[in-house]
Amino acid sequence: MRLILLGPPGAGKGTQAAYLVEKYNLKQLSTGDMLRAAVASGSELGQKAGGLMERGELVPDDLVIALISERLSYADVAHGFILDGFPRTVSQAQALEKLLAEKKQPLDMVLALAVDQERLMERITKRAQESQGNVRADDNPETLKKRVAVYLEQTAPLLDFYQEVGILSVIDGMAPISEVSTQISSLLDELKA
Ligand code: AP5
């Protein structure tokens, strides 16, 4: 299965991706994790991305498209993958469509986590508290506000994009974590049937 998890910061994309990796043996491809690793390594990409991420802005499309394009060429994604945090703009989505069409591996489903934006701050604060001194540079109230604004402006249009493609499923991301997983599972089990 080839899936996208879509949703604002703190919607639960990473949490549900971890569940899907376990249950369906899929690879999680998180551009956020890849970029944080690049920042930590001090690579050229990391140097370009670090400041933007800290401010809650998006890393330029060409850089993330190149990153995901390379990652999708690895053999370990043959069984399927979950894109977590990519695409985030319409141009990223168009580049992905082209890439997967060339590989003859179309997407199966886009799972959009619908959440109450007022509650995202609580989740991010909780994650920061639980991160044992390893708090993400963008997990603070000011940057979160920016990340949500960027989501609404640049990423939310993907809901219409994938609705038109006909592969969008919207899930109640405000339900408890295990219920969100159950909702996703039943959609995926239908897909496999
Ligand atoms: P990225 O790492 O992708 O971060 P994000 O989209 O802001 O998402 P988060 O990781 O904050 O949240 P999540 O939805 O994964 O929630 P989680 O499961 O952790 O991106 C970071 C930055 O990198 C971007 O701002 C940008 O600069 C750059 N970037 C990345 N991709 C890019 C791209 N494609 N293009 C350009 N730039 C890019 O859950 C959060 C918390 O809530 C956890 O504590 C969890 O336990 C809890 N929780 C989860 N679900 C529930 C639930 N149902 N009920 C209660 N609590 C819950």
Residues whose N, C-alpha, C, O or C-beta is under 5 A from the ligand:
A	BS01	AP5	G7 P8 P9 G10 A11 G12 K13 G14 T15 Q16 T31 G32 D33 L35 L52 M53 G56 E57 L58 V59 V64 D84 G85 F86 P87 R88 R123 K126 R127 G173 M174 A175 P176 I177 V180
